[in-house]
Amino acid sequence: MEFIFKDEDLKILNFIKANTPNNIWNNFIEYIFDYDKFYFSLEIYCAAKFKLDNISEQYAMATRIKFVEETFQSEAAEMLCSNESILNIEMVRSLLVFEPHSEIKGTKNPSYSNGSFQINPELVSTSKTSNKCLVDIGLLLELKNKNLNCFILENDEDFSVNEFHMSKNFKQDKCDLYQFIKI
Protein backbone atom coordinates (compact mmCIF):
# COMPACT_ATOMS: atom_id res chain seq x y z
CA MET A 1 0.00 0.00 0.00
CA GLU A 2 1.12 3.51 -0.76
CA PHE A 3 -0.10 6.74 0.77
CA ILE A 4 2.20 9.29 -0.79
CA PHE A 5 1.81 12.85 -2.05
CA LYS A 6 0.31 13.16 -5.53
CA ASP A 7 1.20 15.64 -8.30
CA GLU A 8 -1.48 18.06 -7.04
CA ASP A 9 0.11 17.99 -3.57
CA LEU A 10 3.54 18.73 -5.06
CA LYS A 11 2.09 21.77 -6.85
CA ILE A 12 0.76 23.03 -3.50
CA LEU A 13 4.13 22.48 -1.83
CA ASN A 14 5.91 24.37 -4.61
CA PHE A 15 3.41 27.21 -4.17
CA ILE A 16 4.09 27.31 -0.41
CA LYS A 17 7.84 27.38 -1.05
CA ALA A 18 7.56 30.20 -3.62
CA ASN A 19 4.99 32.28 -1.68
CA THR A 20 5.72 33.11 1.95
CA PRO A 21 2.73 32.29 4.17
CA ASN A 22 1.42 35.04 6.45
CA ASN A 23 1.72 32.59 9.35
CA ILE A 24 2.44 28.94 10.02
CA TRP A 25 0.29 27.41 12.75
CA ASN A 26 0.19 24.05 14.55
CA ASN A 27 -2.61 22.38 16.50
CA PHE A 28 -1.21 18.87 17.15
CA ILE A 29 -2.91 17.14 14.20
CA GLU A 30 -2.27 19.70 11.48
CA TYR A 31 0.02 22.46 10.29
CA ILE A 32 -1.66 25.45 8.70
CA PHE A 33 0.00 27.63 6.05
CA ASP A 34 -2.08 30.80 6.28
CA TYR A 35 -2.52 33.27 3.40
CA ASP A 36 -4.95 36.21 3.16
CA LYS A 37 -8.11 34.55 1.85
CA PHE A 38 -7.14 30.86 1.91
CA TYR A 39 -4.87 28.38 3.62
CA PHE A 40 -3.31 24.98 3.20
CA SER A 41 -3.67 22.32 5.87
CA LEU A 42 -1.13 19.52 6.32
CA GLU A 43 -3.08 17.04 8.43
CA ILE A 44 -2.63 13.59 9.91
CA TYR A 45 -5.04 10.81 9.03
CA CYS A 46 -5.32 7.08 9.57
CA ALA A 47 -4.32 5.65 6.18
CA ALA A 48 -4.80 1.94 6.93
CA LYS A 49 -5.67 -0.52 9.68
CA PHE A 50 -4.06 -3.93 9.98
CA LYS A 51 -5.54 -6.79 12.01
CA LEU A 52 -2.42 -8.72 12.93
CA ASP A 53 -3.86 -11.59 14.96
CA ASN A 54 -6.87 -12.36 17.15
CA ILE A 55 -5.99 -9.73 19.75
CA SER A 56 -4.14 -6.89 18.06
CA GLU A 57 -4.45 -4.38 15.31
CA GLN A 58 -2.24 -1.48 14.29
CA TYR A 59 -2.71 1.66 12.25
CA ALA A 60 -0.63 3.37 9.59
CA MET A 61 -0.68 7.14 10.00
CA ALA A 62 0.02 9.44 7.04
CA THR A 63 -0.36 13.09 6.08
CA ARG A 64 -2.28 14.87 3.36
CA ILE A 65 -2.38 18.45 2.27
CA LYS A 66 -5.61 20.30 1.55
CA PHE A 67 -6.47 23.66 0.04
CA VAL A 68 -9.15 25.53 2.03
CA GLU A 69 -10.71 28.53 0.34
CA GLU A 70 -11.50 30.64 3.40
CA THR A 71 -9.68 32.80 5.92
CA PHE A 72 -8.02 30.75 8.65
CA GLN A 73 -9.58 31.26 12.08
CA SER A 74 -7.36 30.15 14.95
CA GLU A 75 -9.16 28.55 17.88
CA ALA A 76 -6.58 26.29 19.46
CA ALA A 77 -3.59 26.61 17.15
CA GLU A 78 -0.19 27.95 18.11
CA MET A 79 1.49 30.38 15.73
CA LEU A 80 4.99 29.09 14.99
CA CYS A 81 6.18 31.93 12.76
CA SER A 82 4.95 34.96 10.87
CA ASN A 83 6.02 36.14 7.38
CA GLU A 84 9.08 33.93 7.41
CA SER A 85 10.43 32.72 4.07
CA ILE A 86 10.62 28.98 3.47
CA LEU A 87 14.08 28.31 2.07
CA ASN A 88 13.72 24.57 1.59
CA ILE A 89 11.00 21.91 1.80
CA GLU A 90 11.68 18.20 2.06
CA MET A 91 8.99 15.55 2.01
CA VAL A 92 9.49 12.93 4.68
CA ARG A 93 8.69 9.34 3.69
CA SER A 94 8.87 6.11 5.66
CA LEU A 95 8.01 2.45 5.26
CA LEU A 96 5.82 1.08 8.05
CA VAL A 97 5.91 -2.71 8.49
CA PHE A 98 3.37 -4.41 10.76
CA GLU A 99 4.03 -7.89 12.15
CA PRO A 100 1.99 -9.96 14.63
CA HIS A 101 2.92 -9.88 18.30
CA SER A 102 4.85 -12.91 19.49
CA GLU A 103 4.87 -14.36 22.98
CA ILE A 104 8.10 -14.04 24.94
CA LYS A 105 8.87 -17.46 26.42
CA GLY A 106 10.26 -17.94 29.90
CA THR A 107 8.47 -15.09 31.65
CA LYS A 108 6.24 -15.57 34.69
CA ASN A 109 3.35 -13.56 33.25
CA PRO A 110 2.41 -13.62 29.58
CA SER A 111 4.47 -11.04 27.71
CA TYR A 112 4.47 -10.18 24.04
CA SER A 113 6.92 -8.45 21.75
CA ASN A 114 5.94 -6.28 18.86
CA GLY A 115 7.70 -7.14 15.61
CA SER A 116 6.44 -4.03 13.82
CA PHE A 117 8.94 -1.41 12.73
CA GLN A 118 9.55 1.70 10.65
CA ILE A 119 12.41 2.12 8.19
CA ASN A 120 13.75 4.42 5.49
CA PRO A 121 12.30 2.90 2.27
CA GLU A 122 15.67 3.34 0.50
CA LEU A 123 17.20 0.82 2.93
CA VAL A 124 14.77 -2.03 2.16
CA SER A 125 14.68 -4.15 -0.96
CA THR A 126 11.89 -6.54 0.07
CA SER A 127 9.86 -7.47 3.12
CA LYS A 128 8.25 -10.83 3.85
CA THR A 129 4.99 -9.37 5.10
CA SER A 130 2.20 -7.89 3.04
CA ASN A 131 1.31 -5.67 6.02
CA LYS A 132 3.36 -2.69 4.96
CA CYS A 133 2.70 0.90 3.94
CA LEU A 134 4.84 3.41 2.15
CA VAL A 135 3.69 6.72 3.61
CA ASP A 136 4.48 10.39 3.29
CA ILE A 137 4.46 11.44 6.90
CA GLY A 138 4.94 15.17 6.45
CA LEU A 139 7.50 17.84 5.74
CA LEU A 140 10.78 19.19 7.00
CA LEU A 141 10.86 22.96 6.53
CA GLU A 142 13.99 25.08 6.54
CA LEU A 143 13.08 28.66 7.40
CA LYS A 144 15.32 31.69 7.62
CA ASN A 145 15.52 31.56 11.43
CA LYS A 146 14.69 27.93 12.29
CA ASN A 147 13.66 24.51 11.05
CA LEU A 148 10.26 22.90 11.57
CA ASN A 149 9.72 19.15 11.55
CA CYS A 150 6.13 19.01 10.32
CA PHE A 151 6.01 15.23 10.23
CA ILE A 152 4.83 12.27 12.25
CA LEU A 153 7.45 10.76 14.52
CA GLU A 154 7.26 6.99 15.15
CA ASN A 155 3.82 6.53 13.52
CA ASP A 156 2.19 8.58 16.28
CA GLU A 157 -1.32 10.02 15.93
CA ASP A 158 -0.19 13.63 16.37
CA PHE A 159 2.68 15.91 15.46
CA SER A 160 5.29 16.15 18.18
CA VAL A 161 6.60 19.47 19.42
CA ASN A 162 9.49 20.57 17.20
CA GLU A 163 11.80 21.93 19.86
CA PHE A 164 11.96 18.59 21.68
CA HIS A 165 12.82 16.54 18.61
CA MET A 166 15.15 18.67 16.53
CA SER A 167 18.88 18.44 17.03
CA LYS A 168 21.76 19.79 14.99
CA ASN A 169 22.28 16.35 13.41
CA PHE A 170 18.60 15.37 13.28
CA LYS A 171 18.56 14.17 9.66
CA GLN A 172 21.74 12.13 10.14
CA ASP A 173 20.44 10.66 13.39
CA LYS A 174 17.12 9.61 11.80
CA CYS A 175 18.27 8.56 8.30
CA ASP A 176 17.57 4.89 9.10
CA LEU A 177 13.86 5.71 9.72
CA TYR A 178 13.07 8.46 7.23
CA GLN A 179 13.74 9.34 3.61
CA PHE A 180 14.09 13.10 3.06
CA ILE A 181 13.06 14.10 -0.49
CA LYS A 182 13.90 17.65 -1.55
CA ILE A 183 11.17 19.56 -3.38
KAZI-V88238 format. One record per residue. RES is the residue in one letter. OMEGA is omega in whole degrees, 0 to 359 (none if undefined). NEAR is the number of other ideal C-beta (glycine too) atoms within 8 Angstrom. Layout:
res->RES omega->OMEGA near->NEAR
res->RES omega->OMEGA near->NEAR
//
This chain:
res->M omega->177 near->8
res->E omega->175 near->6
res->F omega->185 near->11
res->I omega->180 near->8
res->F omega->179 near->9
res->K omega->179 near->6
res->D omega->179 near->5
res->E omega->178 near->6
res->D omega->179 near->10
res->L omega->176 near->10
res->K omega->178 near->8
res->I omega->181 near->11
res->L omega->176 near->14
res->N omega->176 near->9
res->F omega->180 near->8
res->I omega->180 near->12
res->K omega->184 near->10
res->A omega->185 near->5
res->N omega->183 near->7
res->T omega->176 near->7
res->P omega->174 near->12
res->N omega->180 near->8
res->N omega->168 near->12
res->I omega->183 near->14
res->W omega->175 near->13
res->N omega->175 near->12
res->N omega->176 near->9
res->F omega->181 near->6
res->I omega->177 near->8
res->E omega->169 near->11
res->Y omega->182 near->13
res->I omega->176 near->15
res->F omega->193 near->11
res->D omega->174 near->10
res->Y omega->187 near->9
res->D omega->187 near->5
res->K omega->179 near->6
res->F omega->175 near->10
res->Y omega->174 near->12
res->F omega->180 near->12
res->S omega->172 near->11
res->L omega->187 near->13
res->E omega->177 near->10
res->I omega->172 near->11
res->Y omega->177 near->8
res->C omega->185 near->8
res->A omega->183 near->11
res->A omega->176 near->9
res->K omega->180 near->8
res->F omega->173 near->10
res->K omega->189 near->6
res->L omega->179 near->11
res->D omega->183 near->7
res->N omega->186 near->2
res->I omega->187 near->4
res->S omega->172 near->8
res->E omega->179 near->7
res->Q omega->185 near->9
res->Y omega->173 near->11
res->A omega->180 near->16
res->M omega->180 near->13
res->A omega->177 near->13
res->T omega->173 near->14
res->R omega->181 near->9
res->I omega->183 near->12
res->K omega->172 near->7
res->F omega->179 near->7
res->V omega->185 near->9
res->E omega->174 near->5
res->E omega->178 near->7
res->T omega->180 near->7
res->F omega->176 near->10
res->Q omega->182 near->4
res->S omega->175 near->7
res->E omega->182 near->4
res->A omega->183 near->4
res->A omega->177 near->9
res->E omega->177 near->6
res->M omega->182 near->9
res->L omega->177 near->9
res->C omega->182 near->11
res->S omega->178 near->6
res->N omega->180 near->7
res->E omega->182 near->10
res->S omega->175 near->6
res->I omega->183 near->12
res->L omega->185 near->6
res->N omega->173 near->9
res->I omega->173 near->13
res->E omega->172 near->11
res->M omega->178 near->12
res->V omega->184 near->15
res->R omega->178 near->13
res->S omega->174 near->15
res->L omega->178 near->14
res->L omega->180 near->11
res->V omega->184 near->12
res->F omega->181 near->11
res->E omega->180 near->10
res->P omega->174 near->7
res->H omega->177 near->11
res->S omega->182 near->7
res->E omega->177 near->7
res->I omega->182 near->8
res->K omega->175 near->4
res->G omega->177 near->3
res->T omega->183 near->7
res->K omega->177 near->2
res->N omega->179 near->4
res->P omega->178 near->5
res->S omega->182 near->7
res->Y omega->175 near->8
res->S omega->180 near->7
res->N omega->181 near->6
res->G omega->181 near->8
res->S omega->180 near->9
res->F omega->179 near->6
res->Q omega->183 near->10
res->I omega->173 near->11
res->N omega->183 near->12
res->P omega->177 near->10
res->E omega->184 near->5
res->L omega->185 near->6
res->V omega->175 near->9
res->S omega->178 near->2
res->T omega->175 near->4
res->S omega->183 near->7
res->K omega->187 near->3
res->T omega->174 near->8
res->S omega->180 near->3
res->N omega->180 near->8
res->K omega->180 near->11
res->C omega->169 near->12
res->L omega->187 near->11
res->V omega->167 near->16
res->D omega->188 near->11
res->I omega->175 near->13
res->G omega->187 near->14
res->L omega->168 near->14
res->L omega->182 near->14
res->L omega->172 near->11
res->E omega->179 near->9
res->L omega->180 near->12
res->K omega->186 near->5
res->N omega->180 near->5
res->K omega->174 near->5
res->N omega->176 near->10
res->L omega->174 near->13
res->N omega->182 near->13
res->C omega->180 near->11
res->F omega->184 near->12
res->I omega->175 near->13
res->L omega->173 near->7
res->E omega->176 near->5
res->N omega->180 near->10
res->D omega->180 near->9
res->E omega->175 near->7
res->D omega->176 near->8
res->F omega->178 near->14
res->S omega->180 near->9
res->V omega->185 near->6
res->N omega->187 near->10
res->E omega->182 near->5
res->F omega->187 near->6
res->H omega->179 near->10
res->M omega->175 near->8
res->S omega->181 near->6
res->K omega->182 near->3
res->N omega->186 near->6
res->F omega->182 near->11
res->K omega->178 near->9
res->Q omega->182 near->6
res->D omega->186 near->7
res->K omega->184 near->8
res->C omega->176 near->9
res->D omega->181 near->6
res->L omega->191 near->8
res->Y omega->170 near->12
res->Q omega->180 near->9
res->F omega->186 near->10
res->I omega->182 near->8
res->K omega->178 near->6
res->I omega->none near->10
//
